[in-house]
Amino acid sequence: MRIGIVVHGPNIIDSGYALKLIELLKSYGEVKARLGGTMGRTAVIDASLEGVIDISRKLVPSDSLKIFHDDKVDMIFLLNYGKSDVTGQVFGYKVYNHYVDKIQDNDIPVIQIERPGEVDGSIIPWNNDLEIVQDLSDKLSLDVVTPEEVYENHIKQDSAGLNQRIVHGVSPGENIMVNSVVIGKTNSDKLTLIAKDNHIVDIIGGELKSHGLEKLGEVDLDSAIIKTGLLRHAKVTPRVISTEKSENFKVTFLDHAGEDVYKFRDSNLVITIGDDTTLISSDILFRFDIPVIGITDGDLDKVVEEGFKVKNSIVFEVESGFDDICGQNIKKEIFNDKLDSYDFADIDEVKVKIEEIIKDINCKYKINYIN
């Protein structure tokens, strides 16, 4: 039997269960595993699992499922470790339905293993009733939950004229991230986002952040990737791997945390715009020994437990609200509205040019050096 395994998120990897489940499923047939999502890539690198879990492409989970469907495997597993049983099951429901929308024939069994090792862990056979489900339930001591139970207990229908999406498993004081942009903070353990005409217009159980909503722009609330709290909970020792850098001094520009930071791994330096973008991208780029020059305004929403930065990185902290303005000017003057530049010899030359740009717009700033 040919088995495809989609691994989602850092928690299932950091817990050790991704590898355990892959090894267990090998007893049923030939397995291939690939990642679905973005933050899990860093966890795969830290765990030295690149040879076990394919992270070569940035794919949402439903696209990873589709790849295995198109490869005509006999069975597909989705491995996840949500913040709670409800969060994980609703995640699986949305992933499975997005996957079904992308295929013509739904003839390959899809089975989700959720929160293994936890008392509320479960196995969800999304489109099948196979003996392997009960077999794994017994071996892993996990309850079998039907799709009907997930739908009846956790899915809320849209109201007239508005699209509402309940976000489960939240706690007060957590950041709300939609497609990698922080758009607000929770103030309750119950959260509902409300959209109209593809824009988030209201929230129940939290406070919206206007600047974040501006950055987010239009969004399909049904398919959006929504996370609350920390993107990665485990405290880890980052693994640094060597990558081939550009022979010329390549500087790249990143102004959105949702972009594929991994495609910049041949850069010598990355300029990052915004507090969250700088925090997330510098943490990832640390694994490839790439320094950053970050432009921030001190409006930091903590989205990772500990953000690592390569020694010699530089962070400019500008006046509140000026990080995007500085970013627009940097992109125009240094990159000519492109994403990379080869016009500098080293990071010091780039720093001097950025100082000139910031001074030209009469913006106060201070510089933090990472030693």
C-alpha positions in Angstrom: 0.0 0.0 0.0 1.2 3.5 -0.9 0.6 6.0 1.9 0.9 9.8 1.6 1.4 11.7 4.9 0.8 15.5 5.2 2.5 16.9 8.3 1.1 20.3 9.5 2.6 22.8 11.9 5.6 22.8 14.2 3.8 21.3 17.3 3.4 17.8 15.8 7.1 17.8 14.9 8.4 19.3 18.1 6.4 16.8 20.1 8.2 13.9 18.4 4.9 12.5 17.2 5.4 13.3 13.5 8.4 10.9 13.3 6.7 8.3 15.6 3.6 8.2 13.4 5.6 8.1 10.2 7.5 5.1 11.5 4.2 3.4 12.7 2.6 3.9 9.3 5.5 2.3 7.6 4.2 -1.0 9.0 1.2 -0.6 6.7 3.1 0.1 3.5 5.4 2.5 1.6 5.2 6.0 3.0 6.1 9.5 1.7 5.7 12.6 3.8 5.5 16.2 2.9 4.8 19.4 4.9 1.7 21.4 4.6 2.0 25.0 5.9 4.9 27.3 6.6 6.1 27.4 10.2 6.6 23.7 10.3 9.6 24.0 7.9 11.7 25.5 10.7 10.7 22.7 13.0 11.7 20.1 10.3 15.1 21.8 10.0 15.7 21.9 13.7 14.8 18.2 14.0 17.0 17.3 11.0 14.1 15.6 9.3 14.5 17.1 5.8 15.3 13.6 4.5 12.0 12.3 6.0 9.5 15.2 5.4 9.6 17.0 2.1 9.8 20.8 2.7 11.0 21.7 -0.8 7.8 23.6 -1.6 5.7 26.1 0.3 2.2 24.5 0.2 -1.0 25.0 2.1 -2.2 21.7 3.6 -5.0 21.1 1.1 -2.5 21.4 -1.8 -0.2 18.9 -0.1 -3.2 16.5 0.1 -3.9 17.1 -3.6 -0.4 16.2 -4.6 -0.8 12.8 -3.1 -4.2 12.5 -4.7 -2.7 13.2 -8.1 0.0 10.7 -7.4 -2.7 8.1 -6.9 -1.6 6.9 -3.5 -3.8 4.4 -1.7 -4.4 6.4 1.4 -3.6 9.9 2.8 -3.0 10.9 6.4 -3.1 14.4 7.9 -1.0 14.7 11.0 -1.8 17.7 13.2 -1.3 18.9 16.8 -3.8 21.7 17.4 -4.1 23.9 20.6 -7.2 21.9 21.5 -9.3 19.0 20.2 -11.8 21.5 18.8 -9.2 23.7 17.1 -7.6 20.6 15.5 -10.8 19.1 14.3 -12.1 22.3 12.8 -8.8 22.8 11.1 -9.1 19.3 9.6 -12.6 20.0 8.5 -11.6 23.1 6.6 -8.5 21.5 5.0 -10.4 18.5 3.9 -13.2 20.6 2.3 -10.7 22.8 0.5 -9.0 19.7 -0.8 -12.3 18.2 -2.0 -12.9 21.5 -3.9 -9.6 21.0 -5.8 -10.1 17.4 -7.0 -12.6 15.7 -9.4 -12.9 12.3 -7.7 -12.8 11.8 -4.0 -11.9 8.1 -4.0 -8.8 8.1 -1.8 -9.3 7.7 1.9 -8.2 10.7 4.0 -7.6 10.1 7.7 -6.6 12.8 10.2 -4.6 12.0 13.4 -5.1 14.9 15.8 -3.2 15.6 19.1 -1.7 12.1 19.5 -0.7 11.5 23.1 -3.3 13.8 24.6 -6.4 12.6 26.4 -8.6 14.5 23.9 -6.7 13.3 20.9 -8.6 11.7 18.0 -8.7 10.0 14.7 -11.1 11.4 12.0 -11.8 9.3 8.9 -13.0 12.1 6.7 -14.4 10.0 3.8 -14.0 6.3 4.8 -14.8 3.6 7.3 -11.7 1.4 7.1 -10.3 -1.2 9.5 -7.0 0.7 9.8 -8.8 3.5 11.6 -9.9 1.3 14.4 -6.5 -0.5 14.4 -4.7 2.9 14.8 -7.2 4.0 17.4 -6.4 0.9 19.5 -2.6 1.3 19.1 -2.6 5.0 19.8 -5.4 5.1 22.4 -7.2 7.7 20.5 -11.0 8.1 20.1 -12.5 7.9 16.6 -14.5 11.1 15.8 -16.8 11.2 12.8 -17.0 14.1 10.3 -20.7 14.5 11.3 -19.7 15.0 15.0 -17.2 17.7 14.0 -19.7 19.5 11.9 -22.6 19.3 14.3 -20.5 20.4 17.3 -18.2 23.1 15.9 -19.2 24.6 12.5 -21.2 27.8 12.4 -23.1 28.8 9.2 -22.8 32.2 7.7 -25.4 34.8 8.6 -27.3 36.9 6.1 -24.9 39.3 4.3 -22.0 38.5 6.6 -19.4 35.8 6.7 -18.7 34.7 10.3 -15.8 32.4 11.3 -15.5 31.0 14.8 -11.9 30.6 16.0 -11.6 27.9 18.6 -9.1 27.2 21.4 -8.2 30.9 22.1 -7.3 32.5 25.4 -7.5 36.2 26.4 -4.5 38.3 25.5 -3.4 36.3 22.4 -2.5 37.8 19.0 -4.8 37.1 16.1 -3.0 36.4 12.9 -4.8 36.1 9.6 -2.6 35.0 6.7 0.5 35.8 8.7 -0.6 39.4 9.5 -1.5 40.4 13.1 -4.9 42.0 12.9 -5.9 42.2 16.6 -5.8 40.7 20.1 -8.2 38.4 21.9 -10.0 39.5 25.2 -12.1 36.4 25.6 -11.9 32.6 25.3 -14.5 32.8 22.5 -13.6 34.5 19.2 -15.5 35.2 16.0 -14.3 37.1 13.0 -16.9 38.8 10.8 -16.3 39.8 7.2 -18.3 41.6 4.5 -17.3 42.0 0.9 -14.0 40.1 1.6 -12.9 42.5 4.3 -12.9 41.9 8.1 -15.3 44.4 9.5 -15.9 43.3 13.1 -14.8 40.9 15.8 -16.5 39.3 18.8 -14.2 38.4 21.7 -11.3 40.7 20.7 -10.0 44.0 19.5 -9.1 44.8 15.9 -5.9 46.5 14.9 -6.6 49.0 12.1 -3.0 49.0 10.9 -3.1 45.2 10.6 -6.4 45.3 8.7 -4.9 47.7 6.2 -1.9 45.4 5.7 -4.2 42.4 5.3 -6.5 44.0 2.7 -9.0 41.7 1.0 -9.3 38.2 2.5 -11.4 35.1 1.9 -12.4 34.4 5.5 -13.4 30.8 4.7 -10.0 29.8 3.3 -7.8 32.2 5.4 -5.1 30.8 7.7 -6.0 32.0 11.2 -3.8 31.4 14.2 -3.8 32.9 17.7 -1.1 33.0 20.3 2.5 31.8 19.5 3.2 30.3 16.1 5.6 27.9 17.8 5.3 26.9 21.4 8.3 24.7 22.0 11.6 26.3 23.2 14.1 24.9 20.8 17.8 25.1 20.0 17.9 26.3 16.4 19.9 24.3 13.9 22.1 26.3 11.6 22.8 24.8 8.2 25.2 26.1 5.5 23.7 27.3 2.3 25.3 28.5 -0.9 25.2 32.3 -1.0 25.4 34.6 -4.0 29.0 35.4 -5.1 28.1 39.1 -5.3 26.6 40.7 -2.2 22.9 40.0 -2.7 20.5 42.1 -0.7 16.8 41.2 -0.7 13.7 43.0 0.4 10.9 41.5 2.6 7.9 43.6 3.7 5.3 40.9 4.5 5.7 38.0 7.0 3.5 35.8 4.9 6.0 35.7 2.0 8.2 32.6 1.5 11.3 33.6 3.5 13.0 30.4 2.5 13.4 31.5 -1.1 15.9 34.1 0.2 18.3 31.5 1.5 20.9 32.5 -1.1 20.9 36.1 0.1 23.8 37.7 1.9 21.5 40.2 3.7 17.7 40.6 4.0 16.0 43.9 4.7 12.7 43.4 6.7 9.9 45.9 7.2 7.7 45.8 10.3 8.1 44.3 13.8 6.4 41.0 13.2 8.0 40.5 9.8 11.4 41.2 11.3 10.8 38.9 14.2 9.5 35.9 12.1 11.9 36.2 9.2 15.1 36.8 11.2 14.2 33.7 13.3 14.0 31.6 10.1 17.0 33.2 8.5 19.1 32.5 11.6 19.0 28.8 10.4 20.8 29.8 7.3 23.2 32.3 8.9 21.8 35.3 7.1 21.7 38.7 8.9 18.9 41.1 8.6 18.4 44.9 8.7 15.0 45.3 10.3 12.9 48.5 10.1 10.5 48.5 13.1 8.5 51.0 15.1 8.3 49.2 18.4 4.7 47.9 17.8 5.7 44.3 18.4 3.2 41.5 18.7 4.9 38.5 20.1 4.3 35.6 17.7 7.2 33.3 18.5 8.6 32.4 21.9 12.1 33.5 21.2 13.2 35.3 18.0 16.7 34.5 17.0 18.9 36.9 14.9 22.2 36.4 13.3 25.1 38.3 14.9 25.8 41.6 13.2 22.2 42.1 12.3 20.9 45.6 12.7 17.4 46.9 13.8 16.3 50.4 13.1 13.5 51.5 15.5 11.7 54.4 13.9 8.9 56.6 15.1 5.5 54.9 15.5 3.8 54.4 12.1 6.9 55.2 10.1 8.1 51.6 9.4 5.9 51.2 6.3 6.8 54.7 5.0 10.5 53.9 5.5 10.0 50.6 3.8 8.4 52.2 0.7 11.3 54.6 0.3 13.9 51.9 0.8 12.2 49.7 -1.8 12.1 52.6 -4.3 15.6 54.0 -3.7 17.6 50.8 -3.0 15.7 48.3 -5.1 14.1 50.4 -7.7 10.8 48.6 -6.7 12.4 45.2 -7.2 13.1 42.6 -4.6 16.9 42.3 -4.8 20.0 44.4 -5.3 23.7 43.8 -5.9 24.8 47.4 -5.5 26.5 47.1 -2.1 29.8 45.6 -0.9 28.7 44.7 2.7 26.1 45.3 5.4 27.8 48.6 6.5 27.2 50.2 3.2 23.5 49.2 3.3 23.2 50.6 6.8 24.6 54.0 5.7 22.2 54.2 2.8 19.2 53.3 5.0 20.2 56.0 7.5 20.2 58.5 4.6 16.8 57.5 3.5 15.3 57.7 7.0 16.9 61.1 7.6 15.5 62.4 4.3 11.9 61.9 5.6 12.7 63.6 8.9 12.0 60.5 11.0 13.6 60.0 14.4 15.2 56.7 14.9 17.6 54.6 17.0 19.8 51.7 16.0 20.1 48.4 17.8 23.1 46.2 16.9 22.8 42.4 17.4 26.1 41.2 19.0 
